[in-house]
């Protein structure tokens, strides 16, 4: 099953330089990979995704807890 996911990113970057842009692009890429990873569980239960995927997601993806949780929630809405 294929699903479309739409993500809107809002933020402020003061004095953007190449390193900041690269870091933001890497973070966005990791976030989108994580949403797709959660979608592979093919579940509509937040509790199930948390129990089965949260700890593994923390190990596999270099993202903070808030982004991991929002990626899980985004996958549920898709």
MDAnalysis code that builds the backbone (N, CA, C; Angstrom):
import MDAnalysis as mda
import numpy as np

u = mda.Universe.empty(234, n_residues=78, atom_resindex=np.repeat(np.arange(78), 3), trajectory=True)
u.add_TopologyAttr("name", ["N", "CA", "C"] * 78)
u.add_TopologyAttr("resid", np.arange(1, 79))
u.add_TopologyAttr("resname", ["UNK", "UNK", "UNK", "UNK", "UNK", "UNK", "UNK", "UNK", "UNK", "UNK", "UNK", "UNK", "UNK", "UNK", "UNK", "UNK", "UNK", "UNK", "UNK", "UNK", "UNK", "UNK", "UNK", "UNK", "UNK", "UNK", "UNK", "UNK", "UNK", "UNK", "UNK", "UNK", "UNK", "UNK", "UNK", "UNK", "UNK", "UNK", "UNK", "UNK", "UNK", "UNK", "UNK", "UNK", "UNK", "UNK", "UNK", "UNK", "UNK", "UNK", "UNK", "UNK", "UNK", "UNK", "UNK", "UNK", "UNK", "UNK", "UNK", "UNK", "UNK", "UNK", "UNK", "UNK", "UNK", "UNK", "UNK", "UNK", "UNK", "UNK", "UNK", "UNK", "UNK", "UNK", "UNK", "UNK", "UNK", "UNK"])
u.atoms.positions = np.array([
    [0.844, -1.163, 0.000],
    [0.000, 0.000, 0.000],
    [0.901, 1.242, 0.000],
    [0.570, 2.209, -0.828],
    [1.345, 3.430, -0.906],
    [0.529, 4.578, -0.338],
    [1.170, 5.407, 0.473],
    [0.504, 6.554, 1.066],
    [1.316, 7.804, 0.777],
    [0.620, 8.919, 0.603],
    [1.273, 10.205, 0.438],
    [1.335, 10.886, 1.787],
    [2.469, 11.494, 2.080],
    [2.653, 12.204, 3.332],
    [3.055, 13.628, 2.996],
    [2.363, 14.577, 3.594],
    [2.688, 15.979, 3.393],
    [3.235, 16.529, 4.689],
    [4.368, 17.204, 4.600],
    [5.009, 17.768, 5.775],
    [5.237, 19.249, 5.529],
    [4.870, 20.069, 6.500],
    [5.132, 21.500, 6.442],
    [6.128, 21.827, 7.533],
    [7.196, 22.477, 7.160],
    [8.242, 22.833, 8.115],
    [8.233, 24.348, 8.283],
    [8.139, 24.780, 9.530],
    [8.166, 26.196, 9.844],
    [9.265, 26.411, 10.868],
    [10.111, 27.359, 10.607],
    [11.179, 27.635, 11.554],
    [11.945, 28.875, 11.162],
    [12.766, 29.327, 12.054],
    [13.601, 30.489, 11.798],
    [15.059, 30.054, 11.850],
    [15.788, 30.460, 10.877],
    [17.221, 30.212, 10.862],
    [17.898, 31.565, 10.758],
    [18.614, 31.916, 11.788],
    [19.302, 33.191, 11.801],
    [20.677, 33.035, 11.175],
    [20.977, 33.914, 10.262],
    [22.259, 33.902, 9.563],
    [22.583, 32.519, 9.011],
    [21.749, 32.043, 8.109],
    [21.988, 30.694, 7.576],
    [23.311, 30.623, 6.819],
    [24.025, 29.569, 7.080],
    [25.244, 29.305, 6.330],
    [25.148, 27.890, 5.780],
    [26.137, 27.492, 5.060],
    [26.109, 26.171, 4.439],
    [25.928, 25.038, 5.427],
    [26.572, 25.135, 6.582],
    [26.471, 24.057, 7.573],
    [25.069, 23.962, 8.172],
    [24.442, 25.129, 8.433],
    [23.088, 25.103, 8.978],
    [22.100, 24.527, 7.967],
    [22.228, 24.928, 6.720],
    [21.343, 24.419, 5.677],
    [21.538, 22.911, 5.514],
    [22.768, 22.463, 5.525],
    [23.052, 21.039, 5.415],
    [22.455, 20.268, 6.591],
    [22.604, 20.801, 7.795],
    [22.053, 20.139, 8.987],
    [20.527, 20.071, 8.921],
    [19.886, 21.146, 8.474],
    [18.425, 21.136, 8.358],
    [17.961, 20.142, 7.301],
    [18.645, 20.099, 6.181],
    [18.279, 19.142, 5.131],
    [18.468, 17.703, 5.596],
    [19.525, 17.435, 6.340],
    [19.769, 16.094, 6.861],
    [18.684, 15.708, 7.869],
    [18.314, 16.646, 8.729],
    [17.267, 16.387, 9.718],
    [15.937, 16.106, 9.025],
    [15.590, 16.890, 8.029],
    [14.345, 16.679, 7.296],
    [14.347, 15.333, 6.587],
    [15.468, 14.981, 6.005],
    [15.583, 13.691, 5.324],
    [15.401, 12.532, 6.297],
    [16.045, 12.626, 7.464],
    [15.901, 11.581, 8.488],
    [14.460, 11.495, 8.987],
    [13.827, 12.652, 9.156],
    [12.444, 12.683, 9.616],
    [11.527, 11.977, 8.612],
    [11.687, 12.275, 7.335],
    [10.847, 11.651, 6.310],
    [11.105, 10.143, 6.223],
    [12.364, 9.736, 6.363],
    [12.672, 8.298, 6.388],
    [12.006, 7.634, 7.578],
    [11.969, 8.326, 8.720],
    [11.336, 7.767, 9.916],
    [9.823, 7.642, 9.736],
    [9.180, 8.633, 9.132],
    [7.740, 8.535, 8.867],
    [7.469, 7.318, 7.992],
    [8.261, 7.141, 6.939],
    [8.092, 5.981, 6.051],
    [8.342, 4.679, 6.807],
    [9.301, 4.681, 7.708],
    [9.605, 3.499, 8.516],
    [8.400, 3.126, 9.387],
    [7.795, 4.131, 10.022],
    [6.604, 3.877, 10.838],
    [5.443, 3.391, 9.980],
    [5.312, 3.903, 8.773],
    [4.223, 3.472, 7.889],
    [4.316, 1.990, 7.553],
    [5.520, 1.437, 7.555],
    [5.682, 0.011, 7.245],
    [5.032, -0.882, 8.295],
    [4.794, -0.371, 9.501],
    [4.101, -1.164, 10.518],
    [2.644, -1.392, 10.137],
    [2.111, -0.531, 9.280],
    [0.734, -0.654, 8.794],
    [-0.252, -0.766, 9.956],
    [-0.138, 0.161, 10.909],
    [-0.991, 0.151, 12.092],
    [-1.652, 1.515, 12.263],
    [-2.811, 1.515, 12.885],
    [-3.504, 2.759, 13.212],
    [-3.508, 3.003, 14.719],
    [-2.709, 2.245, 15.455],
    [-2.665, 2.358, 16.909],
    [-1.389, 3.055, 17.353],
    [-1.550, 4.198, 18.025],
    [-0.401, 4.924, 18.545],
    [0.331, 4.088, 19.595],
    [-0.428, 3.400, 20.431],
    [0.180, 2.563, 21.468],
    [1.015, 1.450, 20.846],
    [0.499, 0.809, 19.806],
    [1.234, -0.263, 19.127],
    [2.538, 0.273, 18.543],
    [2.457, 1.400, 17.833],
    [3.666, 1.965, 17.230],
    [4.683, 2.364, 18.291],
    [4.193, 2.883, 19.407],
    [5.116, 3.264, 20.476],
    [5.797, 2.036, 21.077],
    [5.015, 1.014, 21.368],
    [5.573, -0.199, 21.977],
    [6.548, -0.917, 21.044],
    [6.177, -1.026, 19.776],
    [6.973, -1.815, 18.837],
    [8.087, -1.035, 18.158],
    [7.972, 0.307, 18.123],
    [8.930, 1.032, 17.317],
    [9.741, 2.114, 17.974],
    [9.283, 2.656, 19.090],
    [9.921, 3.842, 19.650],
    [11.397, 3.626, 20.007],
    [11.698, 2.603, 20.772],
    [13.085, 2.370, 21.190],
    [13.983, 2.087, 19.985],
    [13.481, 1.308, 19.043],
    [14.264, 1.004, 17.853],
    [14.471, 2.261, 17.016],
    [13.452, 3.096, 16.926],
    [13.576, 4.355, 16.176],
    [14.641, 5.242, 16.802],
    [14.716, 5.272, 18.127],
    [15.747, 6.070, 18.806],
    [17.145, 5.580, 18.440],
    [17.290, 4.268, 18.275],
    [18.609, 3.716, 17.927],
    [18.946, 3.931, 16.451],
    [17.928, 3.822, 15.586],
    [18.175, 3.867, 14.149],
    [18.288, 5.272, 13.570],
    [17.582, 6.222, 14.169],
    [17.504, 7.559, 13.596],
    [18.097, 8.571, 14.563],
    [18.885, 9.465, 14.026],
    [19.545, 10.477, 14.843],
    [18.633, 11.696, 14.983],
    [17.498, 11.497, 15.671],
    [16.531, 12.565, 15.878],
    [16.172, 12.649, 17.351],
    [15.755, 13.841, 17.767],
    [15.369, 13.973, 19.172],
    [13.993, 13.352, 19.409],
    [13.652, 13.206, 20.661],
    [12.425, 12.526, 21.058],
    [11.182, 13.178, 20.457],
    [11.137, 14.498, 20.457],
    [9.953, 15.200, 19.931],
    [9.748, 14.885, 18.455],
    [10.813, 14.852, 17.675],
    [10.685, 14.549, 16.254],
    [10.288, 13.095, 16.029],
    [10.774, 12.199, 16.862],
    [10.386, 10.789, 16.748],
    [8.890, 10.643, 17.013],
    [8.408, 11.324, 18.031],
    [6.985, 11.243, 18.366],
    [6.113, 11.887, 17.294],
    [6.539, 13.024, 16.753],
    [5.720, 13.657, 15.705],
    [5.756, 12.850, 14.419],
    [6.863, 12.181, 14.142],
    [6.923, 11.307, 12.961],
    [5.948, 10.139, 13.124],
    [5.883, 9.580, 14.316],
    [4.932, 8.499, 14.607],
    [3.505, 8.992, 14.401],
    [3.212, 10.158, 14.937],
    [1.866, 10.722, 14.817],
    [1.526, 11.061, 13.368],
    [2.507, 11.546, 12.623],
    [2.298, 11.857, 11.211],
    [1.983, 10.592, 10.434],
    [2.658, 9.516, 10.755],
    [2.399, 8.242, 10.088],
    [0.984, 7.748, 10.379],
    [0.493, 8.010, 11.578],
    [-0.872, 7.604, 11.928],
    [-1.916, 8.390, 11.148],
    [-1.650, 9.640, 10.851],
    [-2.606, 10.483, 10.133],
    [-2.640, 10.189, 8.641],
    [-1.612, 9.528, 8.140],
    [-1.522, 9.290, 6.699],
    [-2.348, 8.107, 6.263],
])
